[in-house]
């Protein structure tokens, strides 16, 4: 009798286990802490403790190999399974109200509406001509959807601060600006699409896993990519006496990359000299 009862309990338990949700997991293990992950609360910096600081802007070409985890997947939805590209995730975050998108041409924080946000990302009505059987063509209006893959570059505005209280030189990313590249009338054009305040986007970035080129078991998030500096970039602007002009305004061609390396080398040597005995 006990054996019969035991068999019934096992059978019912197995049935309940297989009937829950009606879906099978696609991995033999769970990553529960990804959904619960939160960004690290950064130490507050007092103005009195700022011994030195430098504001810079750096550009990330998303099509460079090291930055591919930020750019792909770039299909229409921007999503494969449960994985987003950085642009698709940002677009979803704005539309779902996690954070606000701002006008990239303004110096301050000027919000843009959802209509303008979609328009800056390429959403618009277009006209195509459909051939008829008699050889004529009929104009047809079609709606162009937002294309996350058109964002080919992002620009980070950050400030390097030396906090003498903690004896630390660290970068703080403040703004992320998206640069769109698209083709129109047979010409390749570029335009700034939007900018977001990075600290407000950190909670969402911390909960979404980024693809690892080495192993699927890696559990880095978009927040980890930015906080640990897992990206390739070049400096395009620094605070200077010439109204913070961009490097391409006074250097041409390969000289722009040399100037960017010069600025980066200055920050590296400044930190090194702090600890030279």
C-alpha positions as CSV (number, residue, x, y, z in Angstrom):
1,X,0.0,0.0,0.0
2,X,2.8,2.4,0.9
3,X,4.5,1.7,-2.4
4,X,1.3,2.4,-4.3
5,X,0.9,5.8,-2.5
6,X,4.5,6.6,-3.1
7,X,4.1,5.9,-6.8
8,X,1.0,8.1,-7.0
9,X,2.7,11.0,-5.3
10,X,5.7,10.7,-7.7
11,X,3.4,10.6,-10.7
12,X,1.4,13.6,-9.6
13,X,4.5,15.6,-8.8
14,X,6.0,14.7,-12.3
15,X,2.7,15.7,-14.0
16,X,2.7,19.1,-12.1
17,X,6.3,19.7,-12.9
18,X,5.8,19.1,-16.6
19,X,2.5,21.0,-16.8
20,X,3.8,24.2,-15.2
21,X,4.0,27.0,-17.8
22,X,3.8,24.7,-20.8
23,X,7.4,25.6,-21.8
24,X,10.8,23.9,-21.6
25,X,13.9,25.8,-20.6
26,X,16.5,26.4,-23.2
27,X,19.4,26.2,-20.8
28,X,20.3,23.7,-18.0
29,X,20.9,26.5,-15.5
30,X,19.2,29.8,-14.5
31,X,20.7,33.3,-14.2
32,X,18.4,34.6,-11.5
33,X,20.7,37.4,-10.3
34,X,20.7,39.1,-13.8
35,X,17.1,40.2,-13.4
36,X,17.8,41.4,-9.8
37,X,21.1,43.1,-10.6
38,X,21.4,46.8,-9.7
39,X,24.0,49.3,-10.5
40,X,26.6,50.1,-7.9
41,X,25.8,53.3,-6.1
42,X,28.6,55.6,-6.9
43,X,30.4,57.5,-4.2
44,X,29.3,61.1,-3.9
45,X,32.0,63.5,-4.8
46,X,32.2,66.8,-2.9
47,X,33.4,69.8,-4.8
48,X,35.9,70.5,-2.1
49,X,37.6,67.1,-2.8
50,X,37.9,67.6,-6.5
51,X,41.6,68.3,-7.0
52,X,41.5,67.9,-10.8
53,X,38.9,67.2,-13.5
54,X,38.6,67.0,-17.3
55,X,35.5,66.8,-19.4
56,X,35.8,64.8,-22.6
57,X,33.7,63.3,-25.4
58,X,34.6,59.9,-26.9
59,X,33.0,58.2,-29.9
60,X,32.3,54.5,-30.1
61,X,32.0,53.1,-33.6
62,X,29.5,50.3,-33.0
63,X,30.6,48.4,-36.1
64,X,34.1,47.9,-34.8
65,X,34.7,44.3,-33.8
66,X,35.2,45.0,-30.1
67,X,31.9,46.9,-30.0
68,X,29.8,44.3,-31.8
69,X,28.1,43.1,-28.6
70,X,26.6,46.6,-28.4
71,X,25.5,46.8,-32.0
72,X,24.0,43.3,-32.6
73,X,21.4,41.9,-33.0
74,X,20.3,44.6,-35.5
75,X,17.2,43.0,-37.0
76,X,14.0,44.9,-37.2
77,X,13.0,44.2,-33.7
78,X,16.5,44.5,-32.4
79,X,16.0,41.3,-30.4
80,X,16.9,37.6,-30.7
81,X,15.4,35.5,-27.9
82,X,15.8,37.7,-24.8
83,X,18.8,39.7,-26.0
84,X,18.7,43.3,-27.2
85,X,21.2,45.5,-28.9
86,X,22.1,48.7,-27.0
87,X,20.1,50.8,-29.3
88,X,17.0,48.6,-29.2
89,X,17.2,48.4,-25.5
90,X,17.5,52.2,-25.2
91,X,14.5,52.7,-27.5
92,X,12.4,50.3,-25.5
93,X,13.5,52.0,-22.3
94,X,12.4,55.4,-23.6
95,X,9.0,54.1,-24.9
96,X,8.2,52.2,-21.7
97,X,9.0,55.3,-19.6
98,X,12.2,54.0,-17.8
99,X,14.0,57.2,-18.7
100,X,13.6,60.3,-20.9
101,X,15.1,61.1,-24.3
102,X,16.5,64.6,-24.8
103,X,17.2,66.8,-27.8
104,X,20.8,66.0,-28.8
105,X,21.4,69.5,-30.3
106,X,20.6,71.3,-27.0
107,X,23.3,72.0,-24.3
108,X,20.9,71.3,-21.5
109,X,18.2,68.7,-20.9
110,X,15.4,69.5,-23.4
111,X,12.9,66.6,-23.6
112,X,11.7,65.4,-27.0
113,X,8.3,63.9,-27.7
114,X,7.7,60.3,-28.8
115,X,6.7,61.6,-32.3
116,X,10.0,63.5,-32.6
117,X,11.9,60.6,-31.1
118,X,10.6,58.2,-33.7
119,X,11.1,60.7,-36.5
120,X,14.8,61.2,-35.5
121,X,15.2,57.4,-35.7
122,X,13.8,57.3,-39.3
123,X,10.1,56.5,-38.7
124,X,8.2,58.4,-41.4
125,X,5.7,58.0,-44.2
126,X,7.3,57.1,-47.6
127,X,6.0,56.7,-51.1
128,X,6.7,53.7,-53.3
129,X,5.5,53.1,-56.9
130,X,3.8,49.8,-57.6
131,X,3.8,48.7,-61.3
132,X,0.4,48.0,-62.9
133,X,-0.4,45.4,-65.6
134,X,-0.9,48.2,-68.2
135,X,2.7,49.4,-67.6
136,X,1.8,52.4,-65.4
137,X,2.7,52.9,-61.8
138,X,0.6,53.6,-58.8
139,X,1.9,55.6,-55.9
140,X,1.5,53.9,-52.5
141,X,2.1,55.3,-49.1
142,X,4.0,53.1,-46.7
143,X,5.2,53.6,-43.2
144,X,8.9,53.3,-42.4
145,X,9.6,51.8,-39.0
146,X,12.3,52.7,-36.5
147,X,15.5,51.0,-37.5
148,X,17.9,50.4,-34.5
149,X,20.7,49.4,-36.8
150,X,20.9,52.9,-38.3
151,X,22.6,54.1,-35.1
152,X,26.2,53.4,-36.1
153,X,28.0,55.5,-33.4
154,X,27.4,56.6,-29.8
155,X,29.1,59.5,-28.1
156,X,29.9,59.4,-24.5
157,X,30.2,62.6,-22.6
158,X,32.2,61.9,-19.4
159,X,34.2,63.7,-16.8
160,X,37.5,62.3,-15.3
161,X,37.7,63.4,-11.7
162,X,40.5,63.0,-9.1
163,X,38.9,62.8,-5.7
164,X,41.6,63.6,-3.2
165,X,39.5,62.3,-0.3
166,X,39.6,58.8,-1.7
167,X,42.8,59.3,-3.8
168,X,41.0,58.0,-6.9
169,X,41.0,59.1,-10.5
170,X,37.8,57.8,-12.1
171,X,35.6,58.6,-15.1
172,X,31.9,59.3,-14.7
173,X,29.7,58.9,-17.8
174,X,27.0,61.6,-17.8
175,X,25.4,61.5,-21.3
176,X,25.1,59.1,-24.2
177,X,24.3,60.6,-27.6
178,X,23.3,58.4,-30.6
179,X,24.6,59.3,-34.0
180,X,22.5,57.9,-36.9
181,X,23.9,57.1,-40.3
182,X,21.5,56.5,-43.2
183,X,21.2,56.8,-47.0
184,X,19.0,59.4,-48.6
185,X,18.8,60.5,-52.2
186,X,21.8,58.3,-53.0
187,X,23.9,60.0,-50.3
188,X,25.2,58.7,-46.9
189,X,24.1,61.2,-44.2
190,X,24.6,61.5,-40.5
191,X,22.5,63.1,-37.8
192,X,22.2,63.1,-34.1
193,X,19.1,61.1,-33.0
194,X,18.8,61.6,-29.3
195,X,20.7,61.7,-26.0
196,X,20.0,60.2,-22.6
197,X,21.2,60.9,-19.1
198,X,23.3,57.8,-18.4
199,X,22.7,57.6,-14.6
200,X,19.0,57.3,-15.2
201,X,19.5,54.5,-17.7
202,X,21.9,52.5,-15.5
203,X,19.1,50.4,-13.7
204,X,17.8,49.1,-17.1
205,X,21.2,48.5,-18.5
206,X,22.2,46.5,-15.4
207,X,19.3,44.1,-15.9
208,X,20.0,43.2,-19.5
209,X,22.7,40.8,-20.5
210,X,25.2,41.6,-23.2
211,X,26.6,38.9,-25.6
212,X,30.0,37.5,-24.8
213,X,32.2,36.5,-27.7
214,X,34.0,33.9,-25.5
215,X,31.2,32.0,-23.6
216,X,27.5,32.0,-23.4
217,X,27.9,31.4,-19.6
218,X,29.3,34.9,-19.2
219,X,26.9,37.2,-17.3
220,X,28.0,40.7,-18.2
221,X,25.4,43.4,-18.7
222,X,25.4,46.6,-20.6
223,X,26.1,48.4,-17.3
224,X,29.2,46.2,-16.9
225,X,30.4,47.1,-20.4
226,X,30.4,50.8,-19.6
227,X,31.5,50.7,-16.0
228,X,34.4,48.3,-16.8
229,X,35.3,50.0,-20.0
230,X,34.8,47.0,-22.3
231,X,34.6,49.0,-25.5
232,X,36.8,50.6,-28.1
233,X,36.6,54.4,-28.7
234,X,38.5,57.5,-29.7
235,X,38.4,60.9,-28.1
236,X,36.7,63.6,-30.2
237,X,36.6,66.6,-27.8
238,X,38.0,67.9,-24.5
239,X,37.5,71.1,-22.5
240,X,39.9,73.7,-23.8
241,X,40.4,77.4,-24.3
242,X,38.9,77.4,-27.8
243,X,35.2,77.0,-26.7
244,X,35.6,73.2,-26.4
245,X,36.1,72.8,-30.1
246,X,36.1,69.3,-31.6
247,X,39.4,67.6,-32.6
248,X,38.2,67.5,-36.3
249,X,38.0,71.3,-36.3
250,X,41.8,71.7,-36.0
251,X,43.2,68.3,-37.1
252,X,42.7,66.4,-40.3
253,X,42.9,62.7,-41.3
254,X,45.2,60.5,-39.3
255,X,46.2,63.6,-37.2
256,X,42.8,63.4,-35.5
257,X,43.7,59.9,-34.1
258,X,47.1,61.1,-33.0
259,X,45.5,64.0,-31.2
260,X,43.0,61.7,-29.5
261,X,45.8,59.4,-28.4
262,X,47.6,62.5,-27.1
263,X,44.7,63.5,-24.9
264,X,44.3,59.9,-23.6
265,X,48.0,59.7,-22.9
266,X,47.9,63.0,-20.9
267,X,45.2,61.5,-18.6
268,X,47.2,58.3,-18.2
269,X,50.4,60.2,-17.3
270,X,48.6,62.5,-14.9
271,X,47.3,59.5,-13.0
272,X,50.8,57.8,-13.1
273,X,52.5,60.9,-11.8
274,X,50.2,61.1,-8.8
275,X,51.8,57.9,-7.5
276,X,55.4,58.4,-8.6
277,X,57.8,58.4,-5.7
